[in-house]
Amino acid sequence: MEQLSNTATVRLILFVILSIPVVIISWRTLFHINSHGFYRFLSWECIIWLFACSYRYWFVDPFSIRQIISWIFLLASAYFVTAGVLHMKKSGKQRVERDDKRLYRFERTSELIDTGIFKYIRHPLYASLLFLTWGIYLKNMTVVLLPVALLSSVFLMVTARFDEKECVEYFGEKYREYMKRSKRFIPFLW
């Protein structure tokens, strides 16, 4: 019983420690329920909880199918976030004059980015978080954590929808056309 209590305490402490920087980073969007940042924050919190509950299982039975698929998802997550961020920086289309305090500096694009990975998917960073969610969940697949992984995925889908709404407001018809020729999360599929 004491071991279970210690495990729960460590899990909670880890969750709180990892949540602090996420709260600091997300502070400006926490009270804007109609902002994509609000739902992204909720997804991040789900991901942190999944990690806090699963960190002990990352290298257990390393050559099982579950672990191999998990590592493939985690590598896909790293690829999508790296490709997305690097292409955003490379495009040089971020502008300080786009005055939207809810956006991070790298999100303040003044021109539509529809090349590189963005040619195929509109949300490589959110796709990265989807792969991260399920990669972590596969480390410790439990019935209790499944709703957390599903909730994280739902929050990311809502995040993408709000982000697209914001982009349509800013870029107009050009973004609507872009939506017709690109997928949301996974190239050629979805």
C-alpha positions as CSV (number, residue, x, y, z in Angstrom):
1,M,0.0,0.0,0.0
2,E,2.8,2.4,0.9
3,Q,4.5,1.6,-2.5
4,L,1.3,2.6,-4.3
5,S,1.0,5.8,-2.3
6,N,4.7,6.7,-3.1
7,T,4.1,6.0,-6.8
8,A,1.0,8.2,-6.9
9,T,2.9,11.0,-5.1
10,V,5.8,10.8,-7.5
11,R,3.4,10.9,-10.4
12,L,1.6,13.9,-9.0
13,I,4.8,15.8,-8.3
14,L,6.1,15.1,-11.8
15,F,2.8,16.3,-13.3
16,V,2.9,19.5,-11.3
17,I,6.6,20.2,-12.1
18,L,6.1,19.6,-15.9
19,S,2.9,21.6,-15.9
20,I,4.5,24.8,-14.5
21,P,6.4,25.7,-17.7
22,V,3.4,24.8,-19.8
23,V,1.2,27.1,-17.7
24,I,3.8,29.9,-18.0
25,I,4.1,29.4,-21.8
26,S,0.3,29.2,-22.2
27,W,-0.7,32.0,-19.8
28,R,-1.9,34.4,-22.4
29,T,-4.4,31.9,-23.9
30,L,-5.6,30.2,-20.8
31,F,-8.6,32.5,-20.5
32,H,-9.5,32.7,-24.2
33,I,-11.8,29.7,-24.7
34,N,-12.2,30.7,-28.4
35,S,-8.5,30.5,-29.0
36,H,-6.6,27.5,-30.4
37,G,-4.1,28.0,-27.6
38,F,-6.6,27.2,-24.9
39,Y,-7.3,23.7,-26.3
40,R,-3.6,23.1,-27.1
41,F,-2.9,23.8,-23.4
42,L,-5.5,21.2,-22.4
43,S,-3.9,18.7,-24.7
44,W,-0.5,19.4,-23.3
45,E,-1.8,18.7,-19.8
46,C,-3.2,15.4,-21.0
47,I,0.2,14.5,-22.5
48,I,2.0,15.4,-19.3
49,W,-0.4,13.2,-17.3
50,L,0.2,10.3,-19.7
51,F,4.0,10.8,-19.3
52,A,3.8,11.1,-15.5
53,C,1.9,7.8,-15.5
54,S,4.1,6.0,-18.1
55,Y,7.7,7.2,-17.6
56,R,8.6,4.0,-15.7
57,Y,7.6,1.8,-18.7
58,W,9.6,3.5,-21.4
59,F,12.2,0.7,-21.7
60,V,10.3,-2.3,-20.3
61,D,10.2,-5.1,-22.9
62,P,12.0,-2.9,-25.5
63,F,11.5,-5.2,-28.5
64,S,7.8,-5.9,-28.1
65,I,5.5,-4.8,-30.9
66,R,3.9,-2.3,-28.6
67,Q,7.2,-0.7,-27.8
68,I,8.4,-0.7,-31.4
69,I,5.2,1.0,-32.6
70,S,5.5,3.5,-29.7
71,W,9.0,4.4,-30.8
72,I,7.9,4.8,-34.4
73,F,5.2,7.2,-33.2
74,L,7.6,9.1,-31.0
75,L,10.1,9.4,-33.9
76,A,7.2,10.6,-36.2
77,S,6.4,13.2,-33.5
78,A,10.0,14.4,-33.5
79,Y,10.0,14.6,-37.3
80,F,6.8,16.5,-37.6
81,V,7.7,19.1,-35.0
82,T,11.2,19.6,-36.4
83,A,10.1,19.8,-40.0
84,G,7.3,22.2,-39.1
85,V,9.4,24.6,-36.9
86,L,12.4,24.6,-39.3
87,H,10.2,25.3,-42.3
88,M,8.4,28.1,-40.5
89,K,11.7,29.7,-39.6
90,K,13.2,29.1,-43.0
91,S,10.2,30.7,-44.7
92,G,10.9,34.0,-42.9
93,K,7.3,34.9,-43.0
94,Q,6.9,35.6,-39.3
95,R,6.2,39.3,-38.6
96,V,6.1,41.2,-35.4
97,E,3.6,43.6,-36.9
98,R,1.0,40.8,-36.8
99,D,-0.3,41.9,-33.5
100,D,-2.1,39.0,-32.0
101,K,-1.0,38.5,-28.4
102,R,-2.5,35.0,-28.3
103,L,0.1,33.8,-30.9
104,Y,3.7,32.9,-30.2
105,R,6.2,34.8,-32.2
106,F,6.8,31.9,-34.6
107,E,3.1,31.6,-35.2
108,R,2.7,35.2,-36.4
109,T,3.0,34.4,-40.0
110,S,2.1,37.3,-42.3
111,E,2.0,35.2,-45.4
112,L,0.5,31.8,-45.8
113,I,3.1,29.0,-45.7
114,D,2.1,26.3,-48.1
115,T,5.5,24.8,-49.0
116,G,7.6,22.1,-47.5
117,I,5.7,19.9,-45.0
118,F,2.9,22.5,-45.1
119,K,2.3,21.6,-48.7
120,Y,0.9,18.3,-47.4
121,I,-0.5,19.1,-44.0
122,R,-1.8,22.2,-42.3
123,H,-0.8,21.3,-38.8
124,P,2.5,19.5,-38.5
125,L,3.0,20.7,-34.9
126,Y,-0.4,19.4,-33.8
127,A,0.3,16.1,-35.8
128,S,3.5,15.9,-33.7
129,L,1.4,16.2,-30.5
130,L,-1.0,13.5,-31.7
131,F,1.9,11.1,-32.4
132,L,3.4,12.0,-29.1
133,T,0.1,11.3,-27.3
134,W,-0.2,7.9,-28.7
135,G,3.5,7.1,-28.5
136,I,3.4,7.8,-24.8
137,Y,0.1,5.9,-24.3
138,L,1.6,2.8,-25.9
139,K,4.3,2.7,-23.3
140,N,1.7,2.0,-20.6
141,M,-1.5,0.9,-22.2
142,T,-4.2,0.9,-19.5
143,V,-7.9,1.3,-19.5
144,V,-7.5,4.2,-17.1
145,L,-5.2,6.1,-19.4
146,L,-7.1,5.5,-22.7
147,P,-9.6,8.3,-22.0
148,V,-6.7,10.7,-21.3
149,A,-5.2,9.8,-24.7
150,L,-8.5,10.1,-26.4
151,L,-9.2,13.4,-24.7
152,S,-5.8,14.7,-25.8
153,S,-6.6,13.8,-29.4
154,V,-10.0,15.5,-29.2
155,F,-8.4,18.6,-27.8
156,L,-5.9,18.6,-30.7
157,M,-8.7,18.3,-33.2
158,V,-10.5,21.2,-31.6
159,T,-7.2,23.1,-31.5
160,A,-6.8,22.6,-35.3
161,R,-10.3,23.7,-36.0
162,F,-9.9,26.9,-34.0
163,D,-6.5,27.5,-35.6
164,E,-8.1,27.1,-39.0
165,K,-10.9,29.5,-38.1
166,E,-8.2,32.1,-37.0
167,C,-6.3,31.5,-40.2
168,V,-9.4,32.0,-42.4
169,E,-10.1,35.3,-40.6
170,Y,-6.5,36.4,-41.2
171,F,-5.7,35.0,-44.7
172,G,-9.2,34.8,-46.1
173,E,-10.0,32.9,-49.3
174,K,-6.3,32.0,-49.8
175,Y,-6.5,29.8,-46.7
176,R,-9.8,28.2,-47.7
177,E,-8.2,27.2,-51.0
178,Y,-5.2,25.9,-49.1
179,M,-7.5,23.8,-46.9
180,K,-8.9,22.1,-50.1
181,R,-5.5,21.0,-51.3
182,S,-3.9,19.9,-48.0
183,K,-4.8,17.4,-45.2
184,R,-5.1,18.4,-41.6
185,F,-2.7,16.0,-39.8
186,I,-1.4,13.1,-41.9
187,P,-0.2,13.6,-45.5
188,F,-2.5,12.2,-48.2
189,L,-4.8,10.6,-45.5
190,W,-6.3,12.9,-42.9
